[in-house]
Amino acid sequence: MNKDKYKIVYCTPALYSAGGTERVVSVKANYFADVLGYDVTIIVTEGKNGNSFFPLSDKVKVVNLGLNFEEFWNVSFVKKIFLYLKKQRRYKKHLTDELLRIRPDFTITTLRREINFINSINDGSIKIGEQHLSRTNYRRIDSRFTHFYEALFFKWWKNRVVINLRKLDRLIVLTSDAASEWPELSNIRMIPDPLSIKVNQVSSLTSKRVITIGRYSYEKGYDILLQIWSLVEKKCTDWQLDVFAMGDPTPYVKMMDDLSIDKKRCHLHSSVVDVEEEYLKSSILVQPSRTEGFGLVIVEAMACGLPVISFDCENGPRSIITDGEDGFLIPVFNIELFADRLVRLMNDVDLSISMGKKGQIKAQSYQIDSIGLQWKQLFDELMNKNAV
């Protein structure tokens, strides 16, 4: 193998779901293998097989350790700790065996369970971490845990992460805001997520359809979105809202009933593979998140020519959207202003077209060729530094 044809190992929990991390890992792995000619392996712990929700190159190898950490999500705290420690020991052993077998030049962790021990594996690889969540949400204490010993454990567990992150050769964050969240660290590099779709055309912006894509979770703020929509649907009776998300929509269906939302014009869908098709059938993207690590769907929607309205939550949206130019940034939880801006876009086609065109231009800087080059430069830099 040529010295610049690196061996890369990605460590991430799973590939089978439609999450943002899964999407980004798949896109970058494909680029590293198909374009840069790297030897790429993805090691996962979850799922019965190595199938990926998103397209994966035949050149990318997948190793599934089959540890199934997910099985104890709903067990008691004490049992969860016992099972976790047991599986964690197995994970360390199996991952160590794989890394010693593969002998990668670079091991990239998405900062899940392996961050607790990845730096202690002496396989000779350069260790890189990818931070896909804001610090606020990384190892966030579950509000269901109310006992003092549970709170103490999670506080200890969360504080240990700084020690482990400091030992990495590089920590990759997605925005400048995210970089400033870690003042204790001096090993940070900012590389945003790449655009994950190849856009062949743009929306005509003629469909009276608002779209959002994500997951049914507190962080994504769909409860807030439904409050916003309950105001908007009364003013724009010929528009509809379509939500495409992974997870359980049941609580939001009940909320639609409570808000008397017209279910003929507000639809809660499951995840979708061909997100480009859905963007092209829409005219506005809304992003009601309480917090974001980046905001990949914003870039995707911009690439498809859609104007975007998003809460100005920590990190992501404010690093992408220029308020009033290619979209609107709304102070977090200002439901009335969000609704007002949404109605404004619905009624002003010229404004939508103008914002959409400017968003298209901005999205170009997130193309995989541009982001992939930044990763190549990082690999070369670290390899040369390691060789000195």
N, C-alpha and C positions, 0 to 999 in steps of 0.2 A: 504493500500500500504506500502511495506517495505520502510524504511527510505532511502535506496539506489536505490529504483525504482522511479526515479524522474519523475515529470511532466515537459515536455519541450514544449514551444511554439516558433515556428519560425515565424518571420514577414518578408515577402518578397513580392515584387510586384506581381509576377505571376509565374505559373508553366507551362503554355501552350507552351512556346517557347523553342527553342533548345539552349539557352544560357548557358555559363559556370556556372553561379551562380545557375541557375535552376537545372543543372545536379548535382552539388555538394550538394545542399540542399537536393535533393531527395536521394542521396546515403547515406548521414549522417542520415537523418531521418529514412530511412530503417534500418540502422545499430542500431540506438538507440532503435527502436521499436522491431525489430526481434531478435537482439543478446543481447542487454543489458536489454531488457524488460521494457523500459521506456514508459510512456504515452506521445505520441507525437502528437501535433497539428500544422499544418501549416496554418497561416492566410494570405490570399492574398487579393489584392484590384482590380486586373484586371482579365479579361476573363469572358465569360458568364457562365462558369461552373468551377468546381474544377478539371477538367481533367489535368493530368500531361503529358508533352511530353515524359518524361522519366518514367520508371517503378516505381510505388509507392506501398509499402506494404499495404495490406488491414488493417493492424493495425494502419496506419497513418491516422489521421483525417485531413480533409481540410475544412477550413471555408473561403468562398468567400464573402467579404463584398460588392462586386459589385460597387465600387465607380467610377471606370473607369477614373482615372486621365489621361489616354492616350488620351482622347477625345480632349484635348486642346493643343496637340503638335503643331498644325499648325494654331492656332489662334493668334491674335495680342497680343503684349506684355501686354497692359493694361487689356485686357479681360482675358489673361492668369493669371495675378496676382489675379484678382477678383475671377475667377473660382477656382484657386488653394487655396486661403484662405478659400473659402466657403467649398470646399471638405475637406480641412485639418481639419476644425472644426468638420465636420461629421466623418472623420476618427478617430480623437482623441476620440470622444464620443463612436463610435462603438467599437474601440479597447479597450477602458477602460472597457466597458460593458463585452466584451469577456474575458478579463484578470481577471476581478472580478468574472466572472462565472466559469472559469477554475481553477483559483488560482494556476498557475504553480509555480514550484520551480525556473525555469530559463526561462527568455524571451530572445531570441536571435534575434537581428535585423541585417539585411544585410545593414544597414546604408542608407536606402532610406528615404522616407518622415517621417516615425515615429521617426527618430532620433531627430527631432525637439521637441518632447514632451514625448518620452518614459520614460525618467527618472522621470517625474512628475506624472506618474501613480502609485498610492500607492496600488498595488495589493499584495505586499509582496514578489514579485519575485526578484531574482538576475538578473541584466541586463547585457547582454554581446553583444558586437558589433563584426561583422565580416567585415573586410576590404578587398574587392575583387578587388579594383582598386588601382593603384598607387596614391599618393597624388596629383600628377600633374593633373591627369584626374578626381579626385573626385571633383564634383561640378565645373567642368570646365566651364568657361564662353564661351558661344556660340559666335563664331566669327561673326554671322549674326547680333548680337545686337551691333549696333554702336553708338546709342545715349548715351549721357553722363549719363542720369538718369538711363538707363538700366545697364550700366557698374557699376555705383555706387551701384545699388541694388544688383547685383550679387557679388560685392566685399564684401558688408555687409553680404550677405547670406552665402558666402564661409567662412568668418572669424568666423561666429557664430559656425561653426561646432566644433572648438577646445573646446569651452565651453561645448558643449554637449558631446563630446567624453570623456572629463576629468571626467564627472560625472558617466560614466559607471563603473561597477565593474571590467570588463576586456574588453580590446580591442584586438581582435585576428587579427594578421597580418600573411601573408603567407611566408614572407622571412625576412632575417636579414636586407636587404636593406630597405624594407618597414618599419621595426621598426625604423630605423635611420631617416626616413622621419618625424617623430613626436617627436622632442626633447622636446616639451612642456609637453608630457604625461609620466606618471610614472606607468600606469596601463596596459602596453602592454605585451602580451604573443604571441610567435610565434608558430603557428601550421599550417603546410602546408595543402593544399587540398589533399584529398585522391584520389588514383587511382579509377576511376569510372567504370571500366569494369573488369569483371572476365576473365582473359586470359587463354584459354585452350590450345592454340598452338601459334607458332610464324611463322612469314613470312619466306618463303624459300628464299626471296630476289632474286628470278629469274625473277620476272615480271618487265619489263622496264617501271615502272610507278612511278611518283613522286606525292605525295599527300600533301594537307594542309586542315585543318578543322578550321572553325571559323565563322566570320560574315563579310558581305560586308560593311566595315566601314573604315574610314580614319586610325584609330588606327592599324588595322590589316595589313595595308601596301600591299594590293593586287595590287595596282597600281605599286608599286616598284617590286613586284614579276613578273608582266607581262613584265616589262623592263628587268628583269633578264632572264626570259624565252625566250624573243626575241633574246638574245645572245646565250643561251644554245641550243635552238631547231635547230639552224643551224649547230652545232657541233655534236649533238647526234640525228640524224634524226629518230632513231627507238624508241625513248622514248616519253612518253606522260605525261602531267600534268593534274591532276584532283583536282578541288577546290570544297569542300563541305562547304556551308556557309548559314547562315540565312540572310535575307534581300534582297535588290534589286540589281541584278548583272548588270543592264542596263548600267551604266557608264563604267563598265569594259569590256563589250562587245564592246562598241564603241572604247575603248582604244586598244582592240585586233585588230580592223580594222585599227586604226591609226599606229600600230606597225607592220602591215602585218603578224600577228601571224597565223599559220596554225590551223584553228578551228577543224580540224580532230584529232589533237594531243593535244589540250588544251580545257578542258571542264569546264564550270562553272555550278555547280550543286546547288540545294537547300540543306537544312539540311538533315541529315541522322540519323536515330535512331541507327542502328547497325554499330557503328563506327569501332568495332573490325574487322568486315568482310572487311571493306575498307582498314584498315591497313594491313591486311593479304594479300590483293591483290596488295600491293604496296611494294616498296623497299627503298624509302627515304621519310622522312618528311621534308618539308621546313616550316619555321616559320619567315615570313618577317615583323613581327610587329614593329611598331614604339615605342610602349609601351605595357607593360604587367603587370597585377597584379600578375600573377604567371606563367602560361603556362601549363595548365593541359594536353593539347594535346601532349606536349613533353613527359610527363611521360607515357601517354597512348601508344604513338608510341614506346617508348623505351621498354615498357612491351611486345609489340608485336615483338620485335627484330629489329626495324628499326633504322638505323643511322639517326641523326638529324642535320640539318643546320639551324641556327637561328641568327638573328641580336642580338648583345649584348646590347639590350635595357634595360632600367631601370628595376630593380627588378627581374622578373621571370627567364628567361633563364639562366642567369649567376649563379643562385642558384641551377640549376639542371645539366646543361651541363659542363663537364670538357673538355675544348677545346683540340682537337686532340686525345682524349681518347674514348669518347662515342658519339662524334659529333663535329661539328665545330661552334664556336662563331665568328661572323663576325662584325667588327666595323659598327655601324649603318650608313646606306645609302651607304656603299661601294659595289655598284652593281657589279663591275668588279670582286672583290674578291669573293663575294657570288657565282657568275656564275662560277668562276674558281674552287671553292671547290665542287660545284655541279657536274660539269663535271668530276672532279677527282673521286668522289664517283661512278658516272655512269660507269667509265672505270676501276675501281679497286674493283673487287668483294671481294677479300681477305680483303681489308680495311673495306668494308661495313660489312662483316661478323664479323670481330673483334670488330668494334664499336657497332654493334647490340648486341653482346653477353655481352659486358660491360654495355650497356644500360639496358639490362634485369636485371642484378644484381642490378644496382642502383634503378630501378623502384620498387624493392621489399620493400624498406623502405617506400614507399608511399602506401602500401596496406592498405585497410580500417581497418583491425584488428590493425595495428600499430597506425594509426592516430586516430582511435576510442578510443584506450586505452589512448592516450594523452587527449582526450576530457573527458573521464571518470575521469581521475586524476584531471583535472581542475574542474569538477563539484564537486567532493569530497572535494577538497581543499577549494573551495568557500563556500560550504555548512558548512564545519567544522568551517571555519572562521566566517561565519555568525551566527553560533550557540554559539560562545564564548561570 
